[in-house]
């Protein structure tokens, strides 16, 4: 028998392999589970790719790009600033690194299908995703503003802040409109889109 006292075994239900833990001791799964309890509004971030050849007026226009986001918030009233968090290397992150103008549509509870459509991973083109969605083009950004959204904003990037595996894009609001007063907001809670009420 060794002189080491017996220590109680840690229940396997809470044991996390060392590789899945960060230096601070919080695993990815633990962090995700905790943050899933924070309800968030759902928006569609949109931008238009620059033309393939900006010097040629006959060159085809760039494609519209859209991305569902729940990490979106207001930062400042004076000047009016908002922030969206983008995963590093995502199509929207790459686009907003070169295109400073973008837009946000705050989705209503009846627009869950739009949120789900633009949250799909691995898509090649967004052209078909916009095909049957009513939208107007923003006067400053040229980006799609979704019809029936609770609010729409057009923004110009002021700052990009690296933050772990994401980039925080801070934008100055150029236009802010409330085109629809009907319905409640679409929210995201515990991994699902939900309605208030």
MARBA-3410 file (N, C-alpha, C, O; in Angstrom, 1 decimal):
197
0.8,-1.2,0.0,0.0,0.0,0.0,0.9,1.2,0.0,1.8,1.3,0.8 ~ 0.6,2.2,-0.8,1.4,3.4,-0.9,0.8,4.3,0.2,-0.2,4.1,0.8 ~ 1.6,5.4,0.5,1.3,6.3,1.5,0.4,7.5,1.0,0.1,8.4,1.7 ~ -0.1,7.4,-0.2,-1.0,8.4,-0.8,-2.4,8.2,-0.4,-3.0,7.1,-0.6 ~ -3.0,9.2,0.2,-4.4,9.0,0.7,-5.4,8.8,-0.5,-5.1,9.3,-1.6
-6.4,8.1,-0.2,-7.4,7.9,-1.3,-8.2,9.3,-1.6,-8.5,10.0,-0.6 ~ -8.3,9.5,-2.8,-9.1,10.7,-3.2,-10.3,10.3,-4.0,-10.3,9.3,-4.7 ~ -11.4,11.0,-3.7,-12.7,10.6,-4.4,-12.5,10.8,-5.9,-11.9,11.7,-6.4 ~ -13.1,9.8,-6.6,-13.1,9.9,-8.1,-14.0,11.0,-8.6,-15.0,11.2,-8.0 ~ -13.6,11.7,-9.6,-14.4,12.7,-10.2,-15.4,12.0,-11.1,-15.1,11.2,-12.0
-16.7,12.4,-11.0,-17.7,11.7,-11.8,-17.4,12.0,-13.3,-17.1,13.1,-13.7 ~ -17.6,10.9,-14.1,-17.3,11.0,-15.5,-18.2,12.0,-16.2,-17.8,12.5,-17.3 ~ -19.3,12.2,-15.7,-20.3,13.2,-16.4,-19.7,14.6,-16.4,-20.1,15.3,-17.3 ~ -18.8,14.9,-15.5,-18.3,16.3,-15.6,-16.8,16.3,-16.0,-16.1,17.4,-15.9 ~ -16.2,15.1,-16.3,-14.8,15.1,-16.7,-14.7,15.5,-18.1,-15.4,15.1,-19.0
-13.8,16.5,-18.4,-13.6,17.0,-19.7,-12.1,16.6,-20.1,-11.2,17.0,-19.3 ~ -11.9,16.0,-21.2,-10.5,15.7,-21.6,-9.7,17.0,-21.7,-10.2,18.0,-22.1 ~ -8.4,16.9,-21.3,-7.6,18.1,-21.2,-7.5,18.8,-22.5,-7.4,20.1,-22.5 ~ -7.5,18.1,-23.7,-7.4,18.8,-25.0,-8.6,19.7,-25.3,-8.5,20.6,-26.0 ~ -9.8,19.4,-24.7,-11.0,20.2,-24.9,-11.0,21.4,-24.0,-11.9,22.2,-24.2
-10.1,21.5,-23.1,-10.2,22.6,-22.1,-9.2,23.7,-22.6,-8.2,23.5,-23.2 ~ -9.6,25.0,-22.2,-8.7,26.1,-22.4,-7.8,26.2,-21.2,-8.1,25.6,-20.1 ~ -6.8,27.0,-21.2,-5.9,27.2,-20.1,-6.6,27.6,-18.8,-6.2,27.3,-17.7 ~ -7.7,28.4,-19.0,-8.5,28.8,-17.8,-9.4,27.8,-17.3,-9.9,28.0,-16.2 ~ -9.5,26.6,-17.9,-10.3,25.5,-17.4,-11.7,25.4,-17.9,-12.5,24.6,-17.5
-12.2,26.3,-18.9,-13.5,26.2,-19.4,-13.4,25.5,-20.8,-12.7,26.0,-21.6 ~ -14.2,24.5,-20.9,-14.2,23.8,-22.2,-15.1,24.5,-23.2,-15.9,25.4,-22.8 ~ -14.9,24.2,-24.5,-15.8,24.8,-25.5,-17.2,24.5,-25.3,-18.1,25.4,-25.4 ~ -17.5,23.2,-24.9,-18.9,22.8,-24.7,-19.5,23.6,-23.5,-20.7,24.0,-23.5 ~ -18.7,23.7,-22.4,-19.2,24.4,-21.2,-19.5,25.9,-21.6,-20.6,26.4,-21.1
-18.6,26.5,-22.3,-18.8,27.9,-22.7,-20.1,28.1,-23.6,-20.9,28.9,-23.4 ~ -20.2,27.2,-24.6,-21.4,27.2,-25.5,-22.7,27.0,-24.7,-23.6,27.8,-24.9 ~ -22.7,26.1,-23.8,-23.9,25.8,-23.0,-24.3,27.0,-22.2,-25.5,27.4,-22.1 ~ -23.3,27.6,-21.5,-23.6,28.8,-20.7,-24.1,30.0,-21.6,-25.1,30.6,-21.2 ~ -23.5,30.2,-22.7,-23.9,31.4,-23.5,-25.2,31.1,-24.3,-25.9,32.1,-24.7
-25.6,29.8,-24.4,-26.8,29.5,-25.1,-28.0,30.0,-24.2,-29.2,30.1,-24.7 ~ -27.8,30.3,-23.0,-28.9,30.7,-22.1,-29.1,32.2,-22.2,-30.0,32.8,-21.5 ~ -28.3,32.9,-23.0,-28.5,34.3,-23.2,-29.3,34.5,-24.5,-28.8,34.2,-25.6 ~ -30.5,35.0,-24.4,-31.3,35.3,-25.5,-30.8,36.4,-26.3,-30.3,37.4,-25.8 ~ -30.8,36.3,-27.7,-30.3,37.3,-28.5,-31.2,37.6,-29.7,-31.9,36.7,-30.1
-31.2,38.8,-30.2,-32.0,39.2,-31.4,-31.2,38.6,-32.6,-30.0,38.3,-32.5 ~ -32.0,38.4,-33.7,-31.4,37.8,-34.9,-31.5,38.9,-36.0,-32.5,39.5,-36.2 ~ -30.4,39.1,-36.7,-30.3,40.0,-37.8,-29.7,39.3,-39.0,-29.0,38.3,-38.9 ~ -30.0,39.9,-40.1,-29.3,39.5,-41.4,-28.3,40.6,-41.8,-28.7,41.8,-42.0 ~ -27.0,40.3,-41.8,-26.0,41.2,-42.2,-25.8,41.0,-43.7,-25.6,39.9,-44.2
-25.8,42.1,-44.5,-25.7,42.0,-46.0,-24.6,43.0,-46.5,-24.4,44.0,-45.9 ~ -24.0,42.6,-47.6,-23.1,43.5,-48.3,-23.1,43.1,-49.7,-23.4,42.0,-50.1 ~ -22.6,44.0,-50.6,-22.4,43.7,-52.0,-20.9,43.6,-52.3,-20.2,44.6,-52.0 ~ -20.5,42.5,-52.9,-19.1,42.4,-53.4,-18.8,43.5,-54.4,-19.7,43.9,-55.2 ~ -17.6,44.1,-54.3,-17.3,45.1,-55.3,-17.3,44.5,-56.7,-17.1,43.2,-56.9
-17.4,45.3,-57.8,-17.4,44.7,-59.2,-16.0,44.0,-59.4,-15.0,44.4,-58.8 ~ -16.0,43.0,-60.3,-14.8,42.3,-60.5,-13.7,43.2,-61.1,-12.6,43.0,-60.8 ~ -14.1,44.2,-61.9,-13.2,45.2,-62.5,-13.8,46.6,-62.3,-14.6,47.0,-63.1 ~ -13.4,47.2,-61.2,-14.0,48.5,-60.9,-13.8,49.6,-61.9,-14.5,50.6,-62.0 ~ -12.7,49.4,-62.7,-12.4,50.4,-63.8,-13.2,50.2,-65.0,-13.2,51.1,-65.9
-13.9,49.1,-65.2,-14.7,48.8,-66.4,-16.2,48.9,-66.0,-16.7,48.1,-65.3 ~ -16.9,50.0,-66.5,-18.3,50.2,-66.2,-19.2,49.1,-66.7,-20.3,48.9,-66.2 ~ -18.7,48.3,-67.7,-19.5,47.2,-68.2,-19.2,45.9,-67.5,-19.9,44.9,-67.8 ~ -18.3,45.9,-66.5,-18.1,44.7,-65.8,-19.3,44.3,-64.9,-20.0,45.2,-64.4 ~ -19.5,43.0,-64.8,-20.6,42.6,-63.9,-20.5,43.1,-62.5,-19.4,43.1,-61.9
-21.6,43.4,-61.9,-21.6,43.8,-60.5,-21.3,42.6,-59.6,-21.5,41.5,-60.0 ~ -20.7,42.9,-58.4,-20.4,41.9,-57.5,-21.7,41.2,-56.9,-22.8,41.8,-57.0 ~ -21.6,40.1,-56.4,-22.7,39.3,-55.8,-23.1,39.8,-54.5,-22.3,40.3,-53.7 ~ -24.4,39.7,-54.1,-24.9,40.1,-52.8,-24.5,38.9,-51.9,-24.6,37.7,-52.2 ~ -24.1,39.3,-50.6,-23.7,38.3,-49.6,-24.5,38.6,-48.4,-24.8,39.7,-48.0
-25.0,37.5,-47.7,-25.8,37.6,-46.5,-25.3,36.7,-45.4,-24.8,35.6,-45.8 ~ -25.5,37.0,-44.2,-25.1,36.2,-43.1,-26.0,36.4,-41.9,-26.2,37.6,-41.5 ~ -26.6,35.4,-41.3,-27.4,35.5,-40.1,-26.4,35.7,-38.9,-25.4,35.1,-38.8 ~ -26.8,36.7,-38.0,-26.0,37.0,-36.9,-26.8,37.2,-35.6,-27.9,37.7,-35.7 ~ -26.3,36.7,-34.5,-27.0,37.0,-33.2,-26.1,37.9,-32.3,-26.5,38.4,-31.3
-24.8,38.0,-32.7,-23.9,38.8,-31.9,-23.8,40.2,-32.6,-22.8,40.5,-33.3 ~ -24.9,41.0,-32.4,-25.0,42.3,-32.9,-25.5,43.2,-31.8,-26.5,42.8,-31.1 ~ -25.0,44.4,-31.7,-25.4,45.3,-30.6,-25.1,46.7,-31.0,-24.2,47.0,-31.8 ~ -25.8,47.7,-30.3,-25.5,49.1,-30.4,-24.3,49.4,-29.5,-24.2,48.8,-28.4 ~ -23.4,50.3,-29.9,-22.2,50.6,-29.1,-22.3,52.1,-28.6,-21.9,52.3,-27.5
-22.8,53.0,-29.5,-22.7,54.4,-29.1,-23.9,55.1,-29.8,-24.3,54.8,-30.9 ~ -24.4,56.2,-29.1,-25.4,57.0,-29.7,-24.8,58.2,-30.4,-25.3,58.6,-31.5 ~ -23.7,58.7,-29.9,-23.1,59.9,-30.5,-21.5,59.7,-30.6,-20.8,59.9,-29.7 ~ -21.0,59.3,-31.8,-21.8,59.0,-33.0,-22.5,57.7,-33.0,-22.2,56.8,-32.1 ~ -23.5,57.4,-33.9,-24.2,56.2,-33.8,-23.3,55.0,-34.4,-22.9,55.0,-35.5
-23.0,54.1,-33.5,-22.1,53.0,-33.8,-22.8,51.7,-33.4,-23.5,51.6,-32.4 ~ -22.6,50.6,-34.2,-23.0,49.3,-33.9,-21.8,48.3,-34.1,-20.8,48.7,-34.6 ~ -22.0,47.1,-33.6,-20.9,46.1,-33.6,-21.5,44.8,-34.0,-22.6,44.4,-33.6 ~ -20.8,44.1,-34.9,-21.2,42.7,-35.3,-19.9,41.9,-35.2,-18.8,42.3,-35.5 ~ -20.1,40.7,-34.6,-19.0,39.7,-34.5,-19.0,38.7,-35.6,-20.0,38.1,-35.8
-17.9,38.6,-36.3,-17.8,37.7,-37.5,-16.7,36.7,-37.2,-15.6,37.0,-36.8 ~ -17.0,35.4,-37.6,-16.0,34.4,-37.4,-14.9,34.6,-38.4,-15.1,34.9,-39.6 ~ -13.6,34.5,-37.9,-12.4,34.7,-38.8,-12.5,33.8,-40.0,-12.8,32.6,-39.8 ~ -12.2,34.3,-41.1,-12.2,33.5,-42.3,-13.5,33.2,-43.0,-13.6,32.5,-44.0 ~ -14.6,33.7,-42.4,-15.9,33.5,-43.0,-16.0,34.4,-44.2,-15.2,35.3,-44.4
-17.0,34.1,-45.1,-17.1,34.9,-46.3,-17.4,36.3,-45.9,-16.9,37.2,-46.6 ~ -18.3,36.6,-44.9,-18.6,38.0,-44.6,-17.4,38.7,-44.0,-17.2,39.9,-44.2 ~ -16.6,38.0,-43.2,-15.4,38.6,-42.6,-14.5,39.0,-43.7,-13.9,40.1,-43.7 ~ -14.2,38.1,-44.7,-13.3,38.4,-45.8,-13.9,39.6,-46.6,-13.1,40.5,-47.0 ~ -15.2,39.6,-46.9,-15.8,40.7,-47.7,-15.7,42.0,-46.9,-15.3,43.0,-47.6
-16.1,42.1,-45.7,-16.0,43.3,-45.0,-14.6,43.8,-44.7,-14.4,45.0,-44.2 ~ -13.6,43.0,-44.9,-12.3,43.4,-44.8,-11.9,44.3,-46.0,-11.0,45.1,-45.9 ~ -12.6,44.1,-47.1,-12.3,44.9,-48.3,-13.5,45.9,-48.7,-13.2,46.9,-49.3 ~ -14.7,45.6,-48.2,-15.8,46.4,-48.5,-16.3,47.1,-47.2,-16.8,46.4,-46.3 ~ -16.1,48.4,-47.2,-16.5,49.1,-45.9,-18.0,49.3,-45.7,-18.4,49.7,-44.6
-18.8,49.2,-46.7,-20.2,49.4,-46.6,-21.0,48.2,-46.5,-20.8,47.2,-47.2 ~ -21.9,48.1,-45.5,-22.8,46.9,-45.3,-24.1,47.4,-44.6,-24.3,48.5,-44.3 ~ -25.0,46.4,-44.5,-26.3,46.7,-44.0,-26.8,45.6,-43.0,-26.2,44.5,-43.0 ~ -27.8,46.0,-42.2,-28.3,45.0,-41.2,-29.8,45.2,-41.3,-30.4,46.3,-41.3 ~ -30.5,44.0,-41.3,-32.0,43.9,-41.3,-32.3,43.2,-40.0,-31.9,42.0,-39.8
-33.1,43.8,-39.1,-33.5,43.2,-37.8,-34.7,42.4,-38.1,-35.7,42.9,-38.5 ~ -34.6,41.0,-38.0,-35.6,40.1,-38.5,-36.8,40.0,-37.5,-36.6,40.1,-36.3 ~ -37.9,39.9,-38.1,-39.2,39.7,-37.3,-39.4,38.2,-37.0,-38.8,37.4,-37.7 ~ -40.3,37.9,-36.1,-40.6,36.6,-35.8,-41.1,35.7,-37.0,-41.1,34.5,-36.9 ~ -41.7,36.4,-38.0,-42.2,35.7,-39.2,-41.1,35.4,-40.2,-41.3,34.9,-41.3
-39.8,35.8,-39.9,-38.7,35.7,-40.9,-37.7,34.6,-40.4,-36.5,34.7,-40.8 ~ -38.2,33.6,-39.7,-37.3,32.5,-39.2,-36.7,31.8,-40.4,-35.5,31.4,-40.4 ~ -37.4,31.7,-41.5,-36.9,31.0,-42.7,-35.7,31.7,-43.3,-34.8,31.1,-43.8 ~ -35.7,33.0,-43.2,-34.6,33.8,-43.8,-33.4,33.6,-42.9,-32.3,33.4,-43.4 ~ -33.6,33.6,-41.6,-32.4,33.4,-40.6,-31.8,32.0,-40.9,-30.6,31.9,-41.0
-32.7,31.0,-41.0,-32.2,29.6,-41.2,-31.5,29.5,-42.6,-30.4,28.8,-42.6 ~ -32.0,30.1,-43.6,-31.4,30.0,-44.9,-30.0,30.6,-44.9,-29.1,30.0,-45.5 ~ -29.8,31.8,-44.3,-28.5,32.4,-44.4,-27.5,31.9,-43.3,-26.4,32.4,-43.2 ~ -28.0,31.0,-42.4,-27.1,30.4,-41.4,-26.5,29.1,-41.9,-25.6,28.5,-41.2 ~ -26.9,28.6,-43.1,-26.4,27.4,-43.6,-24.9,27.5,-43.9,-24.4,28.5,-44.3
-24.2,26.4,-43.5,-22.7,26.4,-43.8,-22.4,25.7,-45.1,-23.2,24.9,-45.6 ~ -21.3,26.1,-45.7,-20.8,25.4,-46.9,-21.5,25.8,-48.2,-21.2,25.1,-49.2 ~ -22.2,26.9,-48.2,-22.9,27.3,-49.5,-21.8,28.0,-50.3,-20.9,28.6,-49.8 ~ -22.0,27.8,-51.7,-21.1,28.4,-52.6,-21.5,29.8,-53.0,-20.7,30.7,-53.1 ~ -22.8,30.0,-53.2,-23.3,31.2,-53.7,-24.5,31.7,-53.0,-25.3,30.8,-52.5
-24.7,33.0,-52.8,-25.8,33.5,-52.1,-26.9,33.9,-53.1,-28.0,34.3,-52.6 ~ -26.6,33.9,-54.3,-27.6,34.4,-55.3,-28.9,33.8,-55.2,-30.0,34.5,-55.2 ~ -29.0,32.4,-55.1,-30.3,31.8,-55.0,-30.9,32.0,-53.6,-32.2,32.0,-53.5 ~ -30.2,32.3,-52.6,-30.8,32.6,-51.3,-31.6,33.9,-51.3,-32.6,34.0,-50.5 ~ -31.2,34.8,-52.1,-31.9,36.1,-52.2,-33.0,36.1,-53.2,-33.9,37.0,-53.2
-33.1,35.0,-54.0,-34.0,35.0,-55.2,-35.5,35.3,-54.8,-36.1,36.0,-55.5 ~ -36.0,34.7,-53.8,-37.5,34.9,-53.5,-37.7,35.7,-52.2,-38.8,35.7,-51.6 ~ -36.7,36.5,-51.8,-36.9,37.4,-50.6,-37.1,38.8,-51.1,-36.2,39.3,-51.8 ~ -38.2,39.5,-50.7,-38.3,40.9,-51.1,-37.3,41.7,-50.4,-37.1,41.6,-49.2 ~ -36.7,42.6,-51.1,-35.7,43.5,-50.5,-35.6,44.8,-51.4,-35.9,44.8,-52.6
-35.1,45.8,-50.7,-34.7,47.1,-51.4,-33.2,47.2,-51.3,-32.6,46.6,-50.4 ~ -32.6,48.0,-52.1,-31.1,48.2,-52.0,-30.9,49.5,-51.2,-31.6,50.5,-51.4 ~ -30.0,49.4,-50.3,-29.6,50.6,-49.5,-29.1,51.7,-50.4,-28.3,51.4,-51.3 ~ -29.4,52.9,-50.1,-29.0,54.0,-50.9,-27.5,54.3,-50.8,-26.9,54.8,-51.7 ~ -26.9,54.0,-49.6,-25.5,54.2,-49.4,-24.6,53.0,-49.6,-23.6,53.0,-50.2
-25.1,51.8,-49.1,-24.4,50.6,-49.2,-24.6,49.8,-50.4,-23.7,49.0,-50.8 ~ -25.7,49.9,-51.1,-26.1,49.1,-52.2,-26.5,47.7,-51.7,-26.8,46.8,-52.6 ~ -26.4,47.4,-50.5,-26.7,46.1,-49.9,-28.2,45.9,-49.8,-28.9,46.8,-49.6 ~ -28.6,44.6,-49.8,-30.0,44.3,-49.7,-30.5,44.6,-48.3,-29.9,44.3,-47.3 ~ -31.7,45.3,-48.2,-32.4,45.5,-46.9,-33.7,44.8,-47.0,-34.6,45.0,-47.9
-33.9,43.8,-46.2,-35.0,42.8,-46.3,-36.3,43.5,-46.0,-36.5,44.2,-45.0 ~ -37.3,43.2,-46.9,-38.7,43.7,-46.7,-39.3,43.0,-45.6,-39.1,41.8,-45.3 ~ -40.1,43.7,-44.8,-40.7,43.2,-43.6,-39.9,43.1,-42.4,-40.4,42.7,-41.3 ~ -38.6,43.6,-42.5,-37.8,43.6,-41.3,-38.3,44.7,-40.3,-38.9,45.6,-40.7 ~ -38.0,44.4,-39.0,-38.5,45.4,-38.0,-37.7,46.7,-38.1,-38.2,47.8,-37.8
-36.4,46.6,-38.5,-35.6,47.8,-38.6,-34.5,47.5,-39.7,-34.1,46.3,-39.8 ~ -34.0,48.5,-40.3,-32.9,48.4,-41.2,-31.8,49.5,-41.0,-32.2,50.6,-40.6 ~ -30.6,49.1,-41.1,-29.5,50.1,-40.9,-28.5,49.9,-42.0,-28.2,48.8,-42.5 ~ -27.9,51.0,-42.4,-26.8,50.9,-43.3,-25.5,51.4,-42.6,-25.6,52.4,-41.8 ~ -24.4,50.8,-42.8,-23.2,51.1,-42.0,-22.0,51.2,-42.8,-21.9,50.7,-43.9
-21.0,51.9,-42.3,-19.7,52.0,-42.8,-18.7,51.6,-41.7,-18.7,52.1,-40.6 ~ -17.8,50.7,-42.0,-16.9,50.2,-41.1,-16.0,51.3,-40.6,-15.3,52.0,-41.4 ~ -15.9,51.4,-39.2,-15.0,52.4,-38.6,-13.8,51.7,-38.0,-12.7,52.3,-38.0 ~ -13.9,50.4,-37.6,-12.8,49.8,-36.9,-13.1,48.3,-37.0,-14.2,47.8,-36.9 ~ -12.0,47.5,-37.1,-12.0,46.0,-37.0,-11.1,45.6,-35.8,-9.9,46.0,-35.8
-11.6,44.9,-34.9,-10.9,44.5,-33.7,-10.8,43.0,-33.6,-11.8,42.3,-33.5 ~ -9.5,42.5,-33.7,-9.4,41.0,-33.6,-9.8,40.6,-32.2,-9.4,41.2,-31.2 ~ -10.5,39.5,-32.1,-11.0,39.0,-30.7,-11.0,37.5,-30.8,-12.1,36.9,-31.1 ~ -9.9,36.8,-30.5,-9.9,35.3,-30.5,-10.2,34.8,-31.9,-9.5,35.2,-32.8 ~ -11.1,33.9,-32.1,-11.4,33.4,-33.4,-12.5,34.2,-34.2,-13.0,33.7,-35.2
-12.7,35.4,-33.7,-13.7,36.3,-34.4,-13.1,37.7,-34.6,-12.0,38.0,-34.0 ~ -13.7,38.5,-35.4,-13.4,39.9,-35.6,-14.6,40.7,-35.2,-15.7,40.4,-35.7 ~ -14.4,41.7,-34.4,-15.5,42.6,-34.0,-15.4,43.8,-35.0,-14.5,44.6,-35.1 ~ -16.5,43.9,-35.8,-16.6,45.0,-36.8,-17.5,46.1,-36.3,-18.7,45.9,-36.0 ~ -16.9,47.3,-36.0,-17.7,48.4,-35.5,-18.0,49.3,-36.7,-17.1,49.7,-37.5
-19.3,49.6,-36.9,-19.7,50.4,-38.0,-20.5,51.6,-37.6,-21.2,51.6,-36.7 ~ -20.2,52.7,-38.3,-21.0,53.9,-38.1,-22.3,53.8,-38.9,-22.3,53.4,-40.1 ~ -23.4,54.1,-38.3,-24.7,54.0,-38.9,-25.0,55.2,-39.8,-24.9,56.3,-39.3 ~ -25.2,54.9,-41.1,-25.4,56.0,-42.0,-26.9,56.2,-42.2,-27.4,57.4,-42.4 ~ -27.7,55.2,-42.2,-29.2,55.3,-42.2,-29.8,54.3,-41.2,-29.2,53.2,-41.0
-30.9,54.7,-40.6,-31.6,53.8,-39.7,-33.1,54.0,-39.9,-33.6,55.2,-39.8 ~ -33.8,53.0,-40.3,-35.2,53.1,-40.6,-36.0,52.0,-39.9,-35.5,50.9,-39.6 ~ -37.3,52.3,-39.6,-38.2,51.3,-39.0,-39.3,51.1,-40.0,-40.4,51.7,-39.8 ~ -39.1,50.3,-41.0,-40.1,50.1,-42.1,-41.4,49.3,-41.6,-42.4,49.5,-42.2 ~ -41.2,48.5,-40.6,-42.4,47.6,-40.2,-42.6,47.7,-38.7,-41.6,47.4,-37.9
-43.8,48.0,-38.3,-44.1,48.0,-36.8,-44.8,46.7,-36.5,-45.3,46.6,-35.3 ~ -45.0,45.8,-37.4,-45.8,44.6,-37.2,-45.0,43.5,-36.6,-43.9,43.3,-37.1 ~ -45.5,42.8,-35.7,-44.9,41.6,-35.2,-43.8,41.9,-34.2,-43.4,43.0,-34.0 ~ -43.3,40.8,-33.6,-42.3,40.9,-32.6,-41.0,40.5,-33.2,-40.9,40.1,-34.4 ~ -39.9,40.5,-32.4,-38.6,40.2,-32.9,-38.3,38.7,-33.0,-38.9,37.9,-32.2
-37.5,38.2,-33.9,-37.0,36.9,-33.9,-35.9,36.8,-32.9,-34.9,37.6,-32.9 ~ -35.9,35.8,-32.0,-34.8,35.7,-31.0,-34.2,34.3,-31.1,-34.7,33.4,-31.7 ~ -33.0,34.2,-30.5,-32.2,32.9,-30.6,-31.9,32.6,-29.1,-31.3,33.3,-28.4 ~ -32.4,31.4,-28.7,-32.2,31.0,-27.3,-32.0,29.4,-27.2,-32.8,28.7,-27.8 ~ -31.0,29.0,-26.5,-30.7,27.6,-26.3,-30.6,26.8,-27.7,-31.2,25.7,-27.8
-30.0,27.5,-28.6,-29.7,26.8,-29.9,-30.9,26.8,-30.9,-30.8,26.1,-31.9 ~ -32.0,27.6,-30.6,-33.1,27.6,-31.5,-33.6,29.0,-31.7,-33.5,29.8,-30.8 ~ -34.3,29.2,-32.9,-35.0,30.5,-33.1,-36.3,30.4,-32.4,-37.0,29.4,-32.4 ~ -36.6,31.5,-31.7,-37.9,31.6,-30.9,-38.6,32.9,-31.1,-38.0,33.9,-31.6 ~ -39.8,32.9,-30.6,-40.6,34.1,-30.6,-40.8,34.5,-29.2,-40.8,33.7,-28.3
-41.0,35.8,-28.9,-41.3,36.3,-27.6,-42.7,35.9,-27.3,-43.6,35.8,-28.2 ~ -43.0,35.7,-26.0,-44.4,35.5,-25.7,-44.6,34.2,-25.0,-45.7,33.8,-24.6
END
